[in-house]
Amino acid sequence: MSLPARAALTLCNRTSYILYAATSAIQSPRSETEGWTRIAPGECQVARKEALTAETYLVHARTSLAHSGPPRAWGGAYPVCVKDASFTIKQAVTEPYCTAEDMFALPFAALDNRGKANWTMNFDEQPMMSLTEAQLAGVKRLLKDNGYGIARIDGQPDKTTGSALADFRKRMHFAADAGNAELFTVLEREARKHIAPAGYTVCNDAREPLLVALGQMDKGNAVSQGWWTVEPGACAKTVTTPLASDAVYLLVQRKSGGTLVGGPQRFCTTTAAFEIRGNTNCAGRGFVESGFAATRTKRLSGYVAHIGPGGLNRSS
């Protein structure tokens, strides 16, 4: 594919997953981190337009929430602050990490651009594929995520994939000239409607920032955690491992004030970030007792809670 002539850092996706990438430029004493660049399988996208003249560049990519199964990430050993929604974070290298409520750290990998001002980096999986093969493998994976019986995720054409793709295009009323960009956008959108990736995810379908807290019973013992800030249109992965309980309890507050999702189950909370064990004698321990709503997760390894202006309006 053709790329802008002055592109400085280009990221190419040779995997079968839709990826979202973030990059960080470090020029002591400052760093600037940007995300997220969406890269469909078989596609290349410009992540940074400026010439690569900083001391160090770091990269992290994670898979779309549209994909079933455990999430995957491409990174390294360098913790860097990010946000769930699109962001630019400028901070001092020596500044304490992730002090804002809506920031958290992910492990980035160092980019070796060999001192060149322009560089192209590939994200790969095993076995390695060309961009063309990755594009077809990505279509197969997303068709499978949409419920089609795709047996093998690879870059080779087959009749089952052809039939499934034709059916999907027909159901979605694609125009005859609709290209791959539209195909991947719709495949991702439709998969996110019914895929629940492993763990617990909260998506903000409202128009204002939300604060999220969770309560869980760990071998009979109550544990509450908060707060995650979830911007409008963004999702936060609050539990990253497969679920193993009958229920997860949810408390959602508007950042501007007021409870949006709550219920009868009591857990301890505070106004600052917290992880509290036990849900008795909250006031006596210097905490606040708050009511959480139960979301049923029995026999589910993953759950996605969608929060709209009226509260918990959809889940999967």
N, C-alpha and C positions, 0 to 999 in steps of 0.2 A: 504494500500500500504506500501511497505517497505521503510524506511527512513534511511539515513546515521546514523551510530551508534553514531557519535560524533556531530550530528546536535544540535545547541544551541537554535535557535529560528526558529520554524517551524510554517508556516501560512497555515491554511486549509480553503478552500472555500466551505462553505455549502450554497451557493446562486446559483441562476440561471444565474448569470452574470459572464463574464470573468473579473477578477479584476487585477489591477496593484497596488502593495503595495510598500510603502516606510517606512523605519524605521529610528529612530534616537536614538543614545546612548549618554547620557549626563554624563560626568565625569568632574566636575568642575576643572579647568576653561574652559574645551574644550567640544565641541560636534562634533559628526560625523554622518552625515545623508546619507543614501544610497537609491537608487531607480533605476529602478522600477522592482520589482519581479512580473512576470506574473503568475497568478494562475487561471487555468481553473476550471469550476464548478466540484465539486467532487474530487478535487486534493489538495494535500499538497505540499508545496515548502519550502525549507530552505531559510530564509531571512538573517540570520546572522549565520556564522559558528563558531564564537568565543564564549567562555563561557560567560554567562550573568553576568558580574561582575561590570558593571557600576552602578552609583547611580540611574539613571532613564532611562527607555526605552519608546519611543513614537512610535505610529503606525498610518498610514493613508492609506486608499485604495480607489481607484476610479474605475468606470466602464470603459470598453473599449469603444472607439469611434464607434465600430461596432454596438452597440445597439441603437435602435431607442428610441425616447422619451427623456425626460430630463435626464441628467447624474445623477448618484447616487454616494454618497461617504460615507465611514465609517471613522469617525474621532472623534475629541473632541474639546477642547477649547484652545489648545496650538499652537500658530502660529509657523511654522517651515519653513525655506527656502528650496525650491526644484527647480528643473529644469524640463522641459518637456521631454528632452531626458534622457537616462541612465546617472547617476551621482553619485559622492561621494563629499560631501561638508564637509570640516573641518573648523571650525571657533570657535573663543572664545565665550563663553556664553554671555559675555558683549558686543560683537561686534555689531554695528548697523545692523539691519536685512536687508538682501536681497539687498546688495549694488551693486552687479554685474548686468549687463544689462539683463542676461538671467535667473535671479533668481526671484522667487515670493513666497509668503507665502501661506501655506495651513494649516487648523486646524487639528492637530494631537491629538490622545487620549493617555493617560498614560497607560502603560502595567503593570499589577500587576502580576509579575512572582513569587511572594511570596518568594523572595530571592533565588530561585533555578537557577542553572547555565544552565539548559536545560528546555525549555518551549514550549508548543504547544498552539497556539491561533486559535480560530475559528471565521470566518466571517459568520454571519447568516442573514437571512431575515425572515419575517413572512409570512405564518406559518413556523416554523423551520423544517428543513429536515436533513436526514442523508446524508453522502457523496454520497452514491449510488443514493438516490433520487435527490440530487442536480445535479448530472451528467446528468440524464435524463431530468430534468427541464432545464438545460443549453442547451442541444441539442434542445429542443423544442423552447426555446427563440431565438436561433440563426437561426433555420429553419424559424421561423416567421420573423426575421430580413431579411432573404433572400427571402421573399415574399410568403412563403407557408402559407396555411390557417390553422394555429394552433390556436384552440379556447381557450385552457386552458394551462397555464404554471404551471405544477406541476410535481411531481416525479412518476406519475403513467403511465404505458404503455397504448397505445391505437392504434387502427388500422390506424388512420389518420397520426399519427407521424411515424409509421412504414413504411407506403407508401411514405411519404415525404422523409424520410431518405434514403430509397432505391432509389428513384428518384435522390436525390442529389448525392449519391455515384456513380450512373451510369453516370450522367452528368459530374462529376469531374474525371471520369475514375480512381476510387480508385482501388488499388490492393486488391486482396481477403484477404490478411493478414494485411491490413492497420488498425491500432489501433486507440484508442480514441485521442491520442495526435495529430495525423495527422488530424483526423476528426475536432477537435476544431480549429486547425490552419487554415484549409481551410475554414471552416464555418466563422471564423472571417475575413479572408482575403476577401472572396466574399461579405460578408455583408458590409464591409467598402467601397466597390466600388459604392454602390448606397444608403447607409444610410446617411442622413444628420441630426445628432443629433441637438436638439434645441440649438439655438444660432449661433454664427459665428466662424468657425474653419479654420485655415490656416495650410496646410500641406506642408512641404518642401520635394519635390521630387528631388531636385537638390543635388549637391555634395559639397556644401559650405554653411556656416551659412548665414542666411538671417535676415534682420531687417524689421519689419512689422509695418505699421501705418494704422489706420482706420479713415475714415471720415463719419459722419452720420448727418442727419437732424432731430433734436429733436423739434417737433412742430414748424417747420419752421426755427429753429435756428441751425446754423452749430456748430458742435462739432468735434474736431479731437483729437486723442489719439495715442501715440506711446512711446517708441518703444518696441515691443516684439522681442526677439531673438529666432529664430527657427532653431535648429540644423538640419543637414541632416538626413532625415528619421523620423523626429519628427513632431508632430502637436501641435499647440498652440490654446487654446480655448480663443479667444479674446473677445467674447460676450457670457455670460453664461446664459442669459435669452432668451426666444423665441423672434424671430424677429417680428417686427410690422411695417416695412417700405418697400417702393417699391424698395429701393436700399441701398447698403452699399458700400462705396468708399474705394478703396484699394491702398496703396502705398507700394511697396516692393523694398528694396535696398540690394545689396550685402554688406556683412560686410566688404569685401575687397575694396568696392567702386563701385559706378555706380548703376543706377536705372534699376531694372528688370521688374517691373510692375508700370505703371503710366498712366495718362490720362489727359483729359481737365478740369476736375472738380477741382477747386482751394480750398485748405484749408491751414491754417497756421501750420507750424511745427517748431521745433527747433532741434538741434543736441543732446540734452539731453532728458531724459524721459519727457513727456509733456501730459497735457490735456488742450486744448485751446478752449474757446467758441468764436464763431464768426469767419468769414473767410474774413473780409474786413480789409483794412489798416494793413496788416500783418507786413510790414516793419516798419511802424510808431509805432507799438507796440513792436518792438524788435524781431519780428519773421521772418521766411522765408516763402514765398508763394510757395507751391509745388502742382504739378498736380497729381490727384488721378484718378484711373480707376473705372468706375461704374460696380458693380456686381449686377445683378437683383435678388431681393429677394421678389418680390411681391407675396403675398399669400403663402409664405414659412415661416415656423417657425424655420427652420434650414438651414444652408448653409455651405458647405465645399469647400474652394478654394485650389486647388492643384497647387503648383508653381514648375515648372521644370526649366531646364537650359535656356529655351527660353522664360520664362515668365509664364503667367497664361495658363496652358495647359489643365486643366480639372477641372470641378466643378460639384457639386451635390447639 
